[in-house]
Amino acid sequence: MAVGRIFLKFISNIEEYLCEALLAFFVVLLFVQILLRQFFQYSLPWGEELATYLFVWFAYLGACVAAKMSAHNRVAFHFKFFPPIVKKVSEAIADLLWVGFNLYFAFLSYDFVFNRMNLFWKSQTIGLPMKYFYMILPIAFTLMSIRILWNNYLSLFKGVEILDPEAEELENLKRAAAAANA
């Protein structure tokens, strides 16, 4: 049973683990590039290109993490003036529109990567087909859609209030201030 829980935890946080690994790898790669240039007048010919692709993957997976945490930038100030049920329904409709966009973009990018992309397009210095670098598009937009739908399921059907990390931190500060004043 413990192995199953560990596996589920890993799967539920896979975007975060991949982001951490990508960030560490491209920062170390760029640091090595700087050291090689400064001290040995040499650079890895493929270093910057790989770091750029890793950064792009990091950014898209970071967007998935933000969607998972409900921390994506959105205009939600006007929802605060609505009654709670109207606010919840309005946010769900906005999220469904967002999911619609994501799925349409995932479809378009999948079609581009697997059907329209020239098989001979290769990265300049690494020599890998560009398909592998562009695959982040359908992956990320599909993962974002899954995370958004899951958050809406938790919110609408399970009654879980999902706070983005900033709102959660503000609530903690308010509680701490109230406890200090009491």
C-alpha positions as CSV (number, residue, x, y, z in Angstrom):
1,M,0.0,0.0,0.0
2,A,2.8,2.4,0.8
3,V,4.3,1.9,-2.7
4,G,1.0,2.8,-4.3
5,R,0.8,6.1,-2.2
6,I,4.4,7.0,-3.1
7,F,3.7,6.4,-6.8
8,L,0.5,8.5,-6.7
9,K,2.3,11.3,-4.9
10,F,5.1,11.1,-7.6
11,I,2.5,11.2,-10.4
12,S,0.6,14.0,-8.8
13,N,3.8,16.1,-8.4
14,I,5.6,15.1,-11.6
15,E,5.5,18.5,-13.2
16,E,7.1,20.0,-10.1
17,Y,9.9,17.3,-10.1
18,L,10.5,17.9,-13.8
19,C,10.7,21.7,-13.3
20,E,13.2,21.3,-10.4
21,A,15.3,18.9,-12.5
22,L,15.2,21.2,-15.6
23,L,16.0,24.3,-13.6
24,A,18.9,22.6,-11.9
25,F,20.2,21.2,-15.2
26,F,20.1,24.4,-17.2
27,V,21.5,26.5,-14.4
28,V,24.4,24.1,-14.0
29,L,24.9,24.0,-17.7
30,L,25.0,27.8,-18.1
31,F,27.4,28.0,-15.1
32,V,29.7,25.5,-16.7
33,Q,29.6,27.5,-19.9
34,I,30.6,30.6,-18.0
35,L,33.5,28.8,-16.3
36,L,34.7,27.3,-19.5
37,R,34.6,30.7,-21.3
38,Q,36.3,32.7,-18.5
39,F,39.0,30.2,-17.5
40,F,39.6,28.0,-20.6
41,Q,38.5,30.2,-23.5
42,Y,36.3,27.4,-24.6
43,S,32.6,26.8,-24.7
44,L,30.4,23.8,-25.4
45,P,29.0,24.4,-28.9
46,W,25.6,23.0,-27.9
47,G,25.4,24.5,-24.4
48,E,23.3,27.6,-25.0
49,E,21.0,25.8,-27.4
50,L,20.3,23.0,-25.0
51,A,19.8,25.5,-22.1
52,T,17.3,27.4,-24.2
53,Y,15.3,24.3,-25.0
54,L,15.4,23.3,-21.3
55,F,14.2,26.7,-20.3
56,V,11.3,26.6,-22.7
57,W,10.3,23.2,-21.3
58,F,10.7,24.6,-17.7
59,A,8.5,27.5,-18.5
60,Y,5.7,25.4,-20.0
61,L,5.8,22.8,-17.2
62,G,5.9,25.8,-14.7
63,A,2.6,26.9,-16.2
64,C,1.2,23.4,-15.5
65,V,2.4,23.7,-11.9
66,A,0.7,27.1,-11.6
67,A,-2.5,25.7,-13.0
68,K,-2.3,22.8,-10.5
69,M,-1.9,25.3,-7.6
70,S,-4.6,27.7,-9.0
71,A,-1.9,30.3,-9.1
72,H,-2.1,31.2,-12.7
73,N,-2.4,34.9,-13.4
74,R,-6.0,35.8,-14.1
75,V,-8.3,38.7,-13.7
76,A,-10.5,37.7,-10.8
77,F,-11.0,40.9,-8.8
78,H,-14.5,41.4,-10.1
79,F,-15.5,37.9,-8.9
80,K,-15.1,39.1,-5.3
81,F,-18.2,41.3,-5.6
82,F,-20.5,38.4,-6.6
83,P,-22.4,36.2,-4.3
84,P,-20.5,33.0,-3.5
85,I,-22.5,30.7,-5.8
86,V,-22.3,33.2,-8.7
87,K,-18.6,33.6,-8.1
88,K,-18.0,29.9,-8.2
89,V,-20.1,29.4,-11.4
90,S,-18.4,32.4,-13.1
91,E,-15.0,31.1,-12.3
92,A,-16.0,27.6,-13.5
93,I,-17.2,29.1,-16.8
94,A,-14.0,31.1,-17.2
95,D,-12.0,28.0,-16.5
96,L,-14.0,26.0,-19.1
97,L,-13.2,28.7,-21.7
98,W,-9.5,28.4,-20.7
99,V,-9.7,24.6,-21.0
100,G,-11.3,25.0,-24.4
101,F,-8.5,27.2,-25.6
102,N,-5.9,24.8,-24.1
103,L,-7.4,21.8,-25.8
104,Y,-7.7,23.5,-29.1
105,F,-4.1,24.6,-28.9
106,A,-3.0,21.1,-27.8
107,F,-4.8,19.8,-30.9
108,L,-3.1,22.3,-33.2
109,S,0.3,21.7,-31.7
110,Y,-0.1,18.0,-31.8
111,D,-1.1,18.2,-35.5
112,F,1.9,20.4,-36.2
113,V,4.4,18.3,-34.3
114,F,3.3,14.9,-35.6
115,N,1.7,15.6,-39.0
116,R,3.0,18.9,-40.4
117,M,6.5,19.3,-39.1
118,N,9.3,18.4,-41.6
119,L,11.1,15.3,-40.3
120,F,14.4,16.8,-41.5
121,W,14.2,19.9,-39.2
122,K,17.0,19.4,-36.7
123,S,18.4,21.6,-34.0
124,Q,21.5,23.5,-35.2
125,T,24.1,22.2,-32.8
126,I,22.6,19.2,-31.1
127,G,21.3,17.6,-34.3
128,L,18.1,16.2,-32.7
129,P,14.8,16.5,-34.6
130,M,13.0,19.6,-33.6
131,K,9.9,17.5,-32.9
132,Y,11.3,16.5,-29.5
133,F,11.6,20.1,-28.4
134,Y,8.2,21.1,-29.7
135,M,6.5,18.2,-28.0
136,I,6.2,20.3,-24.9
137,L,3.3,22.2,-26.5
138,P,0.7,19.5,-26.7
139,I,2.0,17.9,-23.4
140,A,1.8,21.2,-21.4
141,F,-1.5,22.3,-22.7
142,T,-3.1,18.9,-22.1
143,L,-1.6,18.7,-18.6
144,M,-2.8,22.3,-17.8
145,S,-6.3,21.3,-18.9
146,I,-6.3,18.2,-16.7
147,R,-5.1,20.2,-13.7
148,I,-7.8,22.9,-14.3
149,L,-10.6,20.4,-14.7
150,W,-9.4,18.6,-11.5
151,N,-9.4,21.8,-9.5
152,N,-12.9,22.6,-10.7
153,Y,-14.0,19.1,-9.8
154,L,-12.6,19.5,-6.3
155,S,-14.1,22.9,-5.9
156,L,-17.6,22.3,-7.4
157,F,-18.3,18.7,-6.4
158,K,-16.1,18.1,-3.3
159,G,-16.4,21.5,-1.8
160,V,-12.7,22.0,-1.5
161,E,-11.7,25.6,-1.4
162,I,-8.5,25.9,-3.5
163,L,-6.5,29.0,-2.6
164,D,-3.6,30.1,-4.6
165,P,-0.3,30.3,-2.6
166,E,-0.5,34.1,-2.2
167,A,-4.1,34.0,-0.9
168,E,-3.1,31.2,1.4
169,E,-0.2,33.2,2.7
170,L,-2.4,36.3,3.2
171,E,-4.8,34.1,5.3
172,N,-2.0,32.9,7.4
173,L,-0.7,36.4,8.0
174,K,-4.2,37.6,9.0
175,R,-4.5,34.7,11.4
176,A,-1.1,35.4,12.9
177,A,-2.0,39.1,13.3
178,A,-5.3,38.3,14.9
179,A,-3.6,35.9,17.3
180,A,-1.0,38.6,18.2
181,N,-3.7,41.2,18.8
182,A,-5.8,38.9,21.0
